[in-house]
Amino acid sequence: MKHFKKKRNLSRKYSHRKNMLSNMSCSLILYKSIYTTLYKAKELQKYIEPILNKIKKNTLHIKRIIFSKLKNKKIIKILFNDIINKIKNRNGGYTRILKAGYRKGDSSIMSIIQLVDYYKKY
């Protein structure tokens, strides 16, 4: 039975899915916007929102927790030097998902996920 299984598995095993979300969140932080399928974007939003919420507490413990999830020192520096100033006054909703049509090969729904404070017009 599938009781209490709320996450999409995206046709991947746990370790592959965890690494994929980690890499996608690093790309989102680095480039501020990425183009992916709708369901990956929805899962990425669930993954990245708590991380962005935690960086408001600028402590060493929080940095280590986030480093254990993202595993990239360059991204951690970008988070705590640049992005923390943008989202300091925001209570939630750090990312936005925009639908971008269908992929030509398999007709899957494509979308753009972006950090809200970097894109005022969309």
N, CA, C and O atoms as a printed pandas DataFrame, in Angstrom:
     atom_number atom_name residue_name chain_id  residue_number  x_coord  y_coord  z_coord
0              1         N          MET        A               1    0.827   -1.176    0.000
1              2        CA          MET        A               1    0.000    0.000    0.000
2              3         C          MET        A               1    0.874    1.242    0.000
3              4         O          MET        A               1    2.039    1.189    0.394
4              5         N          LYS        A               2    0.319    2.347   -0.436
5              6        CA          LYS        A               2    1.094    3.575   -0.546
6              7         C          LYS        A               2    0.635    4.625    0.467
7              8         O          LYS        A               2    0.521    5.804    0.130
8              9         N          HIS        A               3    0.376    4.205    1.693
9             10        CA          HIS        A               3   -0.024    5.167    2.701
10            11         C          HIS        A               3    1.171    6.008    3.124
11            12         O          HIS        A               3    2.270    5.484    3.305
12            13         N          PHE        A               4    0.964    7.287    3.279
13            14        CA          PHE        A               4    1.962    8.243    3.766
14            15         C          PHE        A               4    3.190    8.356    2.870
15            16         O          PHE        A               4    4.260    8.724    3.356
16            17         N          LYS        A               5    3.075    8.058    1.601
17            18        CA          LYS        A               5    4.182    8.203    0.668
18            19         C          LYS        A               5    3.895    9.441   -0.175
19            20         O          LYS        A               5    3.334    9.335   -1.265
20            21         N          LYS        A               6    4.275   10.600    0.319
21            22        CA          LYS        A               6    3.895   11.846   -0.325
22            23         C          LYS        A               6    4.908   12.326   -1.343
23            24         O          LYS        A               6    4.579   13.163   -2.184
24            25         N          LYS        A               7    6.122   11.826   -1.293
25            26        CA          LYS        A               7    7.137   12.285   -2.234
26            27         C          LYS        A               7    7.026   11.540   -3.551
27            28         O          LYS        A               7    6.680   10.360   -3.596
28            29         N          ARG        A               8    7.327   12.253   -4.607
29            30        CA          ARG        A               8    7.400   11.610   -5.919
30            31         C          ARG        A               8    8.760   10.937   -6.015
31            32         O          ARG        A               8    9.769   11.520   -5.620
32            33         N          ASN        A               9    8.795    9.733   -6.528
33            34        CA          ASN        A               9   10.095    9.081   -6.627
34            35         C          ASN        A               9   10.797    9.408   -7.928
35            36         O          ASN        A               9   11.980    9.097   -8.063
36            37         N          LEU        A              10   10.124   10.025   -8.899
37            38        CA          LEU        A              10   10.720   10.473  -10.153
38            39         C          LEU        A              10   11.431    9.343  -10.892
39            40         O          LEU        A              10   12.383    9.590  -11.633
40            41         N          SER        A              11   10.981    8.119  -10.697
41            42        CA          SER        A              11   11.547    6.922  -11.329
42            43         C          SER        A              11   13.032    6.753  -11.018
43            44         O          SER        A              11   13.811    6.322  -11.869
44            45         N          ARG        A              12   13.414    7.099   -9.783
45            46        CA          ARG        A              12   14.791    6.978   -9.351
46            47         C          ARG        A              12   14.828    6.367   -7.956
47            48         O          ARG        A              12   13.861    6.455   -7.199
48            49         N          LYS        A              13   15.950    5.752   -7.630
49            50        CA          LYS        A              13   16.130    5.240   -6.282
50            51         C          LYS        A              13   16.465    6.407   -5.356
51            52         O          LYS        A              13   16.737    7.517   -5.812
52            53         N          TYR        A              14   16.441    6.140   -4.050
53            54        CA          TYR        A              14   16.598    7.186   -3.053
54            55         C          TYR        A              14   17.914    7.941   -3.195
55            56         O          TYR        A              14   17.916    9.171   -3.168
56            57         N          SER        A              15   19.026    7.240   -3.346
57            58        CA          SER        A              15   20.324    7.907   -3.399
58            59         C          SER        A              15   20.454    8.759   -4.657
59            60         O          SER        A              15   20.998    9.863   -4.611
60            61         N          HIS        A              16   19.957    8.249   -5.775
61            62        CA          HIS        A              16   20.011    9.016   -7.022
62            63         C          HIS        A              16   19.125   10.258   -6.928
63            64         O          HIS        A              16   19.515   11.336   -7.377
64            65         N          ARG        A              17   17.940   10.106   -6.348
65            66        CA          ARG        A              17   17.018   11.228   -6.208
66            67         C          ARG        A              17   17.589   12.288   -5.270
67            68         O          ARG        A              17   17.457   13.483   -5.535
68            69         N          LYS        A              18   18.217   11.866   -4.186
69            70        CA          LYS        A              18   18.806   12.796   -3.225
70            71         C          LYS        A              18   19.939   13.596   -3.872
71            72         O          LYS        A              18   20.026   14.810   -3.694
72            73         N          ASN        A              19   20.803   12.911   -4.623
73            74        CA          ASN        A              19   21.898   13.597   -5.293
74            75         C          ASN        A              19   21.397   14.505   -6.406
75            76         O          ASN        A              19   21.950   15.584   -6.620
76            77         N          MET        A              20   20.358   14.084   -7.115
77            78        CA          MET        A              20   19.795   14.907   -8.179
78            79         C          MET        A              20   19.217   16.203   -7.603
79            80         O          MET        A              20   19.447   17.277   -8.158
80            81         N          LEU        A              21   18.475   16.116   -6.505
81            82        CA          LEU        A              21   17.911   17.313   -5.889
82            83         C          LEU        A              21   19.000   18.222   -5.329
83            84         O          LEU        A              21   18.879   19.446   -5.384
84            85         N          SER        A              22   20.052   17.632   -4.795
85            86        CA          SER        A              22   21.166   18.426   -4.303
86            87         C          SER        A              22   21.845   19.187   -5.444
87            88         O          SER        A              22   22.144   20.374   -5.314
88            89         N          ASN        A              23   22.083   18.505   -6.549
89            90        CA          ASN        A              23   22.708   19.159   -7.699
90            91         C          ASN        A              23   21.807   20.217   -8.318
91            92         O          ASN        A              23   22.277   21.282   -8.719
92            93         N          MET        A              24   20.513   19.926   -8.395
93            94        CA          MET        A              24   19.587   20.911   -8.949
94            95         C          MET        A              24   19.488   22.141   -8.057
95            96         O          MET        A              24   19.381   23.258   -8.562
96            97         N          SER        A              25   19.521   21.956   -6.742
97            98        CA          SER        A              25   19.461   23.105   -5.847
98            99         C          SER        A              25   20.736   23.932   -5.927
99           100         O          SER        A              25   20.681   25.156   -5.810
100          101         N          CYS        A              26   21.887   23.286   -6.124
101          102        CA          CYS        A              26   23.134   24.042   -6.325
102          103         C          CYS        A              26   23.064   24.861   -7.613
103          104         O          CYS        A              26   23.520   26.004   -7.649
104          105         N          SER        A              27   22.497   24.281   -8.663
105          106        CA          SER        A              27   22.350   25.011   -9.920
106          107         C          SER        A              27   21.376   26.170   -9.770
107          108         O          SER        A              27   21.592   27.241  -10.337
108          109         N          LEU        A              28   20.317   25.967   -9.019
109          110        CA          LEU        A              28   19.347   27.032   -8.794
110          111         C          LEU        A              28   19.972   28.190   -8.024
111          112         O          LEU        A              28   19.721   29.352   -8.341
112          113         N          ILE        A              29   20.768   27.887   -7.033
113          114        CA          ILE        A              29   21.422   28.932   -6.253
114          115         C          ILE        A              29   22.464   29.657   -7.098
115          116         O          ILE        A              29   22.605   30.876   -7.000
116          117         N          LEU        A              30   23.182   28.925   -7.914
117          118        CA          LEU        A              30   24.240   29.532   -8.728
118          119         C          LEU        A              30   23.690   30.380   -9.863
119          120         O          LEU        A              30   24.159   31.496  -10.087
120          121         N          TYR        A              31   22.699   29.862  -10.582
121          122        CA          TYR        A              31   22.189   30.546  -11.773
122          123         C          TYR        A              31   20.897   31.309  -11.530
123          124         O          TYR        A              31   20.453   32.045  -12.411
124          125         N          LYS        A              32   20.281   31.157  -10.363
125          126        CA          LYS        A              32   19.049   31.837   -9.943
126          127         C          LYS        A              32   17.810   31.391  -10.711
127          128         O          LYS        A              32   16.704   31.801  -10.360
128          129         N          SER        A              33   17.954   30.573  -11.736
129          130        CA          SER        A              33   16.818   30.076  -12.505
130          131         C          SER        A              33   17.262   28.845  -13.283
131          132         O          SER        A              33   18.344   28.837  -13.870
132          133         N          ILE        A              34   16.423   27.790  -13.291
133          134        CA          ILE        A              34   16.743   26.617  -14.101
134          135         C          ILE        A              34   15.495   26.138  -14.835
135          136         O          ILE        A              34   14.370   26.424  -14.425
136          137         N          TYR        A              35   15.705   25.419  -15.905
137          138        CA          TYR        A              35   14.658   24.917  -16.784
138          139         C          TYR        A              35   14.610   23.406  -16.634
139          140         O          TYR        A              35   15.592   22.722  -16.925
140          141         N          THR        A              36   13.479   22.877  -16.183
141          142        CA          THR        A              36   13.369   21.452  -15.910
142          143         C          THR        A              36   11.904   21.022  -16.052
143          144         O          THR        A              36   11.047   21.840  -16.390
144          145         N          THR        A              37   11.619   19.751  -15.795
145          146        CA          THR        A              37   10.242   19.289  -15.875
146          147         C          THR        A              37    9.458   19.789  -14.662
147          148         O          THR        A              37   10.039   20.147  -13.637
148          149         N          LEU        A              38    8.160   19.808  -14.790
149          150        CA          LEU        A              38    7.305   20.363  -13.746
150          151         C          LEU        A              38    7.413   19.582  -12.444
151          152         O          LEU        A              38    7.473   20.183  -11.372
152          153         N          TYR        A              39    7.439   18.258  -12.518
153          154        CA          TYR        A              39    7.456   17.463  -11.300
154          155         C          TYR        A              39    8.812   17.535  -10.598
155          156         O          TYR        A              39    8.874   17.507   -9.369
156          157         N          LYS        A              40    9.885   17.627  -11.362
157          158        CA          LYS        A              40   11.192   17.838  -10.728
158          159         C          LYS        A              40   11.236   19.204  -10.068
159          160         O          LYS        A              40   11.811   19.351   -8.989
160          161         N          ALA        A              41   10.639   20.198  -10.695
161          162        CA          ALA        A              41   10.615   21.541  -10.119
162          163         C          ALA        A              41    9.813   21.569   -8.825
163          164         O          ALA        A              41   10.199   22.249   -7.874
164          165         N          LYS        A              42    8.699   20.838   -8.777
165          166        CA          LYS        A              42    7.894   20.796   -7.559
166          167         C          LYS        A              42    8.637   20.104   -6.421
167          168         O          LYS        A              42    8.557   20.538   -5.272
168          169         N          GLU        A              43    9.352   19.040   -6.732
169          170        CA          GLU        A              43   10.146   18.366   -5.705
170          171         C          GLU        A              43   11.327   19.234   -5.266
171          172         O          GLU        A              43   11.683   19.256   -4.087
172          173         N          LEU        A              44   11.928   19.943   -6.215
173          174        CA          LEU        A              44   13.030   20.832   -5.874
174          175         C          LEU        A              44   12.546   21.958   -4.977
175          176         O          LEU        A              44   13.267   22.382   -4.073
176          177         N          GLN        A              45   11.360   22.439   -5.210
177          178        CA          GLN        A              45   10.802   23.500   -4.380
178          179         C          GLN        A              45   10.619   23.020   -2.945
179          180         O          GLN        A              45   10.903   23.759   -2.003
180          181         N          LYS        A              46   10.144   21.785   -2.773
181          182        CA          LYS        A              46   10.018   21.218   -1.432
182          183         C          LYS        A              46   11.373   21.043   -0.753
183          184         O          LYS        A              46   11.477   21.132    0.471
184          185         N          TYR        A              47   12.406   20.795   -1.551
185          186        CA          TYR        A              47   13.745   20.539   -1.025
186          187         C          TYR        A              47   14.464   21.841   -0.656
187          188         O          TYR        A              47   15.147   21.902    0.366
188          189         N          ILE        A              48   14.311   22.888   -1.489
189          190        CA          ILE        A              48   15.119   24.101   -1.334
190          191         C          ILE        A              48   14.493   25.109   -0.377
191          192         O          ILE        A              48   15.218   25.882    0.250
192          193         N          GLU        A              49   13.173   25.124   -0.248
193          194        CA          GLU        A              49   12.516   26.115    0.618
194          195         C          GLU        A              49   12.967   26.007    2.083
195          196         O          GLU        A              49   13.274   27.040    2.678
196          197         N          PRO        A              50   13.024   24.812    2.699
197          198        CA          PRO        A              50   13.521   24.747    4.078
198          199         C          PRO        A              50   14.988   25.166    4.206
199          200         O          PRO        A              50   15.386   25.729    5.225
200          201         N          ILE        A              51   15.785   24.895    3.183
201          202        CA          ILE        A              51   17.190   25.313    3.213
202          203         C          ILE        A              51   17.283   26.833    3.217
203          204         O          ILE        A              51   18.043   27.412    3.992
204          205         N          LEU        A              52   16.507   27.476    2.349
205          206        CA          LEU        A              52   16.530   28.934    2.289
206          207         C          LEU        A              52   15.943   29.551    3.550
207          208         O          LEU        A              52   16.322   30.658    3.933
208          209         N          ASN        A              53   15.037   28.858    4.189
209          210        CA          ASN        A              53   14.472   29.366    5.435
210          211         C          ASN        A              53   15.488   29.274    6.574
211          212         O          ASN        A              53   15.513   30.135    7.453
212          213         N          LYS        A              54   16.326   28.232    6.561
213          214        CA          LYS        A              54   17.304   28.043    7.628
214          215         C          LYS        A              54   18.450   29.037    7.576
215          216         O          LYS        A              54   19.049   29.322    8.613
216          217         N          ILE        A              55   18.778   29.577    6.405
217          218        CA          ILE        A              55   19.959   30.438    6.332
218          219         C          ILE        A              55   19.745   31.779    7.020
219          220         O          ILE        A              55   20.697   32.541    7.196
220          221         N          LYS        A              56   18.517   32.077    7.410
221          222        CA          LYS        A              56   18.276   33.325    8.146
222          223         C          LYS        A              56   18.998   33.314    9.486
223          224         O          LYS        A              56   19.438   34.359    9.966
224          225         N          LYS        A              57   19.123   32.120   10.097
225          226        CA          LYS        A              57   19.937   31.993   11.305
226          227         C          LYS        A              57   21.367   31.744   10.838
227          228         O          LYS        A              57   21.708   30.625   10.455
228          229         N          ASN        A              58   22.170   32.736   10.865
229          230        CA          ASN        A              58   23.524   32.648   10.317
230          231         C          ASN        A              58   24.474   32.095   11.382
231          232         O          ASN        A              58   25.278   32.837   11.946
232          233         N          THR        A              59   24.377   30.787   11.655
233          234        CA          THR        A              59   25.247   30.173   12.646
234          235         C          THR        A              59   26.079   29.075   11.988
235          236         O          THR        A              59   25.774   28.612   10.889
236          237         N          LEU        A              60   27.114   28.681   12.675
237          238        CA          LEU        A              60   27.987   27.629   12.171
238          239         C          LEU        A              60   27.242   26.299   12.063
239          240         O          LEU        A              60   27.463   25.533   11.125
240          241         N          HIS        A              61   26.373   26.035   13.011
241          242        CA          HIS        A              61   25.602   24.797   12.993
242          243         C          HIS        A              61   24.716   24.716   11.745
243          244         O          HIS        A              61   24.643   23.671   11.098
244          245         N          ILE        A              62   24.058   25.801   11.419
245          246        CA          ILE        A              62   23.203   25.841   10.229
246          247         C          ILE        A              62   24.042   25.675    8.968
247          248         O          ILE        A              62   23.625   24.991    8.032
248          249         N          LYS        A              63   25.219   26.294    8.934
249          250        CA          LYS        A              63   26.102   26.146    7.771
250          251         C          LYS        A              63   26.501   24.692    7.571
251          252         O          LYS        A              63   26.572   24.215    6.439
252          253         N          ARG        A              64   26.757   23.997    8.650
253          254        CA          ARG        A              64   27.143   22.585    8.540
254          255         C          ARG        A              64   25.975   21.711    8.111
255          256         O          ARG        A              64   26.156   20.764    7.345
256          257         N          ILE        A              65   24.794   22.018    8.592
257          258        CA          ILE        A              65   23.610   21.256    8.172
258          259         C          ILE        A              65   23.385   21.432    6.676
259          260         O          ILE        A              65   23.138   20.460    5.962
260          261         N          ILE        A              66   23.472   22.670    6.206
261          262        CA          ILE        A              66   23.237   22.945    4.786
262          263         C          ILE        A              66   24.366   22.357    3.937
263          264         O          ILE        A              66   24.120   21.876    2.831
264          265         N          PHE        A              67   25.588   22.391    4.439
265          266        CA          PHE        A              67   26.690   21.783    3.691
266          267         C          PHE        A              67   26.497   20.277    3.564
267          268         O          PHE        A              67   26.887   19.693    2.553
268          269         N          SER        A              68   25.902   19.636    4.569
269          270        CA          SER        A              68   25.654   18.195    4.482
270          271         C          SER        A              68   24.623   17.870    3.403
271          272         O          SER        A              68   24.616   16.765    2.862
272          273         N          LYS        A              69   23.752   18.830    3.090
273          274        CA          LYS        A              69   22.761   18.605    2.042
274          275         C          LYS        A              69   23.268   19.001    0.668
275          276         O          LYS        A              69   22.991   18.303   -0.308
276          277         N          LEU        A              70   24.006   20.105    0.563
277          278        CA          LEU        A              70   24.412   20.620   -0.746
278          279         C          LEU        A              70   25.812   20.184   -1.175
279          280         O          LEU        A              70   26.058   20.003   -2.368
280          281         N          LYS        A              71   26.728   20.012   -0.230
281          282        CA          LYS        A              71   28.075   19.488   -0.491
282          283         C          LYS        A              71   28.876   20.329   -1.482
283          284         O          LYS        A              71   29.548   19.782   -2.356
284          285         N          ASN        A              72   28.810   21.650   -1.352
285          286        CA          ASN        A              72   29.552   22.530   -2.244
286          287         C          ASN        A              72   29.873   23.817   -1.494
287          288         O          ASN        A              72   28.967   24.578   -1.153
288          289         N          LYS        A              73   31.167   24.069   -1.232
289          290        CA          LYS        A              73   31.563   25.228   -0.449
290          291         C          LYS        A              73   31.274   26.541   -1.174
291          292         O          LYS        A              73   30.935   27.544   -0.545
292          293         N          LYS        A              74   31.410   26.528   -2.488
293          294        CA          LYS        A              74   31.150   27.738   -3.271
294          295         C          LYS        A              74   29.680   28.157   -3.145
295          296         O          LYS        A              74   29.378   29.344   -3.023
296          297         N          ILE        A              75   28.793   27.200   -3.174
297          298        CA          ILE        A              75   27.363   27.473   -3.059
298          299         C          ILE        A              75   27.029   27.983   -1.655
299          300         O          ILE        A              75   26.189   28.870   -1.502
300          301         N          ILE        A              76   27.676   27.434   -0.639
301          302        CA          ILE        A              76   27.444   27.884    0.731
302          303         C          ILE        A              76   27.857   29.344    0.879
303          304         O          ILE        A              76   27.170   30.121    1.542
304          305         N          LYS        A              77   28.976   29.718    0.265
305          306        CA          LYS        A              77   29.409   31.115    0.323
306          307         C          LYS        A              77   28.419   32.031   -0.376
307          308         O          LYS        A              77   28.132   33.122    0.117
308          309         N          ILE        A              78   27.894   31.602   -1.517
309          310        CA          ILE        A              78   26.893   32.407   -2.227
310          311         C          ILE        A              78   25.637   32.553   -1.374
311          312         O          ILE        A              78   25.050   33.633   -1.305
312          313         N          LEU        A              79   25.229   31.469   -0.728
313          314        CA          LEU        A              79   24.035   31.514    0.115
314          315         C          LEU        A              79   24.189   32.510    1.253
315          316         O          LEU        A              79   23.314   33.347    1.472
316          317         N          PHE        A              80   25.290   32.422    1.974
317          318        CA          PHE        A              80   25.436   33.220    3.180
318          319         C          PHE        A              80   26.003   34.612    2.927
319          320         O          PHE        A              80   26.002   35.432    3.845
320          321         N          ASN        A              81   26.481   34.911    1.742
321          322        CA          ASN        A              81   26.964   36.261    1.452
322          323         C          ASN        A              81   25.979   37.068    0.615
323          324         O          ASN        A              81   25.818   38.269    0.837
324          325         N          ASP        A              82   25.327   36.432   -0.328
325          326        CA          ASP        A              82   24.505   37.145   -1.297
326          327         C          ASP        A              82   23.009   36.935   -1.079
327          328         O          ASP        A              82   22.260   37.903   -0.948
328          329         N          ILE        A              83   22.578   35.703   -1.039
329          330        CA          ILE        A              83   21.150   35.398   -1.013
330          331         C          ILE        A              83   20.520   35.733    0.335
331          332         O          ILE        A              83   19.345   36.093    0.388
332          333         N          ILE        A              84   21.273   35.622    1.416
333          334        CA          ILE        A              84   20.721   35.914    2.734
334          335         C          ILE        A              84   20.247   37.362    2.832
335          336         O          ILE        A              84   19.272   37.645    3.527
336          337         N          ASN        A              85   20.923   38.276    2.147
337          338        CA          ASN        A              85   20.513   39.678    2.180
338          339         C          ASN        A              85   19.223   39.915    1.410
339          340         O          ASN        A              85   18.446   40.806    1.756
340          341         N          LYS        A              86   18.991   39.124    0.371
341          342        CA          LYS        A              86   17.785   39.296   -0.440
342          343         C          LYS        A              86   16.542   38.752    0.263
343          344         O          LYS        A              86   15.468   39.345    0.166
344          345         N          ILE        A              87   16.681   37.629    0.972
345          346        CA          ILE        A              87   15.493   36.982    1.539
346          347         C          ILE        A              87   15.315   37.253    3.023
347          348         O          ILE        A              87   14.492   36.613    3.677
348          349         N          LYS        A              88   16.075   38.189    3.556
349          350        CA          LYS        A              88   16.033   38.467    4.985
350          351         C          LYS        A              88   14.632   38.860    5.463
351          352         O          LYS        A              88   14.210   38.446    6.542
352          353         N          ASN        A              89   13.918   39.647    4.677
353          354        CA          ASN        A              89   12.612   40.160    5.096
354          355         C          ASN        A              89   11.435   39.320    4.611
355          356         O          ASN        A              89   10.286   39.644    4.912
356          357         N          ARG        A              90   11.696   38.256    3.874
357          358        CA          ARG        A              90   10.632   37.424    3.312
358          359         C          ARG        A              90   10.328   36.270    4.266
359          360         O          ARG        A              90   11.247   35.648    4.799
360          361         N          ASN        A              91    9.043   35.982    4.485
361          362        CA          ASN        A              91    8.647   34.924    5.409
362          363         C          ASN        A              91    8.538   33.556    4.760
363          364         O          ASN        A              91    8.481   32.555    5.474
364          365         N          GLY        A              92    8.507   33.472    3.471
365          366        CA          GLY        A              92    8.384   32.196    2.777
366          367         C          GLY        A              92    8.168   32.459    1.308
367          368         O          GLY        A              92    8.130   33.614    0.884
368          369         N          GLY        A              93    8.029   31.421    0.533
369          370        CA          GLY        A              93    7.803   31.585   -0.896
370          371         C          GLY        A              93    9.030   32.123   -1.601
371          372         O          GLY        A              93    8.950   33.124   -2.314
372          373         N          TYR        A              94   10.163   31.470   -1.410
373          374        CA          TYR        A              94   11.416   31.953   -1.973
374          375         C          TYR        A              94   11.577   31.579   -3.439
375          376         O          TYR        A              94   12.392   32.177   -4.141
376          377         N          THR        A              95   10.814   30.602   -3.912
377          378        CA          THR        A              95   10.939   30.163   -5.299
378          379         C          THR        A              95    9.606   30.295   -6.021
379          380         O          THR        A              95    8.543   30.336   -5.402
380          381         N          ARG        A              96    9.688   30.360   -7.333
381          382        CA          ARG        A              96    8.506   30.473   -8.187
382          383         C          ARG        A              96    8.637   29.464   -9.312
383          384         O          ARG        A              96    9.720   29.288   -9.869
384          385         N          ILE        A              97    7.531   28.795   -9.652
385          386        CA          ILE        A              97    7.521   27.848  -10.761
386          387         C          ILE        A              97    6.623   28.411  -11.858
387          388         O          ILE        A              97    5.453   28.716  -11.627
388          389         N          LEU        A              98    7.190   28.541  -13.051
389          390        CA          LEU        A              98    6.452   29.013  -14.219
390          391         C          LEU        A              98    6.386   27.887  -15.239
391          392         O          LEU        A              98    7.411   27.287  -15.564
392          393         N          LYS        A              99    5.202   27.595  -15.744
393          394        CA          LYS        A              99    5.081   26.552  -16.758
394          395         C          LYS        A              99    5.581   27.091  -18.089
395          396         O          LYS        A              99    5.314   28.238  -18.449
396          397         N          ALA        A             100    6.311   26.247  -18.819
397          398        CA          ALA        A             100    6.973   26.699  -20.047
398          399         C          ALA        A             100    6.644   25.823  -21.244
399          400         O          ALA        A             100    7.459   25.720  -22.160
400          401         N          GLY        A             101    5.493   25.197  -21.266
401          402        CA          GLY        A             101    5.103   24.408  -22.427
402          403         C          GLY        A             101    5.437   22.944  -22.273
403          404         O          GLY        A             101    5.604   22.436  -21.164
404          405         N          TYR        A             102    5.531   22.272  -23.415
405          406        CA          TYR        A             102    5.767   20.831  -23.443
406          407         C          TYR        A             102    7.079   20.528  -24.153
407          408         O          TYR        A             102    7.482   21.241  -25.071
408          409         N          ARG        A             103    7.739   19.456  -23.713
409          410        CA          ARG        A             103    8.965   19.017  -24.372
410          411         C          ARG        A             103    8.591   18.303  -25.653
411          412         O          ARG        A             103    7.608   17.564  -25.701
412          413         N          LYS        A             104    9.376   18.527  -26.684
413          414        CA          LYS        A             104    9.039   18.016  -28.001
414          415         C          LYS        A             104    9.117   16.492  -28.079
415          416         O          LYS        A             104    8.276   15.873  -28.731
416          417         N          GLY        A             105   10.090   15.883  -27.442
417          418        CA          GLY        A             105   10.296   14.446  -27.585
418          419         C          GLY        A             105    9.238   13.592  -26.934
419          420         O          GLY        A             105    8.715   12.672  -27.562
420          421         N          ASP        A             106    8.904   13.879  -25.667
421          422        CA          ASP        A             106    7.967   13.008  -24.962
422          423         C          ASP        A             106    6.756   13.752  -24.404
423          424         O          ASP        A             106    5.973   13.168  -23.655
424          425         N          SER        A             107    6.589   15.002  -24.745
425          426        CA          SER        A             107    5.451   15.835  -24.342
426          427         C          SER        A             107    5.313   15.971  -22.829
427          428         O          SER        A             107    4.198   16.100  -22.323
428          429         N          SER        A             108    6.423   15.944  -22.104
429          430        CA          SER        A             108    6.328   16.191  -20.666
430          431         C          SER        A             108    6.268   17.699  -20.428
431          432         O          SER        A             108    6.811   18.488  -21.201
432          433         N          ILE        A             109    5.606   18.075  -19.358
433          434        CA          ILE        A             109    5.398   19.490  -19.056
434          435         C          ILE        A             109    6.709   20.077  -18.545
435          436         O          ILE        A             109    7.283   19.569  -17.582
436          437         N          MET        A             110    7.179   21.137  -19.178
437          438        CA          MET        A             110    8.424   21.792  -18.779
438          439         C          MET        A             110    8.103   23.051  -17.983
439          440         O          MET        A             110    7.037   23.645  -18.143
440          441         N          SER        A             111    9.027   23.445  -17.131
441          442        CA          SER        A             111    8.799   24.625  -16.317
442          443         C          SER        A             111   10.130   25.295  -15.998
443          444         O          SER        A             111   11.203   24.720  -16.179
444          445         N          ILE        A             112   10.023   26.508  -15.525
445          446        CA          ILE        A             112   11.174   27.287  -15.077
446          447         C          ILE        A             112   10.973   27.517  -13.589
447          448         O          ILE        A             112    9.923   27.996  -13.161
448          449         N          ILE        A             113   11.978   27.175  -12.809
449          450        CA          ILE        A             113   11.932   27.474  -11.377
450          451         C          ILE        A             113   12.979   28.540  -11.119
451          452         O          ILE        A             113   14.118   28.420  -11.570
452          453         N          GLN        A             114   12.600   29.582  -10.395
453          454        CA          GLN        A             114   13.504   30.697  -10.166
454          455         C          GLN        A             114   13.367   31.221   -8.745
455          456         O          GLN        A             114   12.347   31.018   -8.087
456          457         N          LEU        A             115   14.408   31.894   -8.286
457          458        CA          LEU        A             115   14.358   32.551   -6.994
458          459         C          LEU        A             115   13.586   33.852   -7.152
459          460         O          LEU        A             115   13.880   34.637   -8.054
460          461         N          VAL        A             116   12.614   34.091   -6.300
461          462        CA          VAL        A             116   11.664   35.187   -6.473
462          463         C          VAL        A             116   12.335   36.552   -6.402
463          464         O          VAL        A             116   12.017   37.426   -7.209
464          465         N          ASP        A             117   13.236   36.760   -5.480
465          466        CA          ASP        A             117   13.795   38.088   -5.257
466          467         C          ASP        A             117   14.750   38.536   -6.358
467          468         O          ASP        A             117   15.126   39.707   -6.399
468          469         N          TYR        A             118   15.144   37.646   -7.240
469          470        CA          TYR        A             118   16.031   38.027   -8.333
470          471         C          TYR        A             118   15.279   38.348   -9.607
471          472         O          TYR        A             118   15.850   38.935  -10.526
472          473         N          TYR        A             119   14.014   37.979   -9.685
473          474        CA          TYR        A             119   13.212   38.226  -10.875
474          475         C          TYR        A             119   11.916   38.899  -10.467
475          476         O          TYR        A             119   10.985   38.231  -10.019
476          477         N          LYS        A             120   11.847   40.213  -10.617
477          478        CA          LYS        A             120   10.621   40.921  -10.273
478          479         C          LYS        A             120    9.580   40.776  -11.383
479          480         O          LYS        A             120    8.396   40.599  -11.094
480          481         N          LYS        A             121   10.002   40.848  -12.644
481          482        CA          LYS        A             121    9.092   40.647  -13.764
482          483         C          LYS        A             121    9.228   39.212  -14.236
483          484         O          LYS        A             121   10.330   38.663  -14.259
484          485         N          TYR        A             122    8.120   38.606  -14.611
485          486        CA          TYR        A             122    8.181   37.247  -15.128
486          487         C          TYR        A             122    7.208   37.051  -16.241
487          488         O          TYR        A             122    7.121   35.958  -16.800
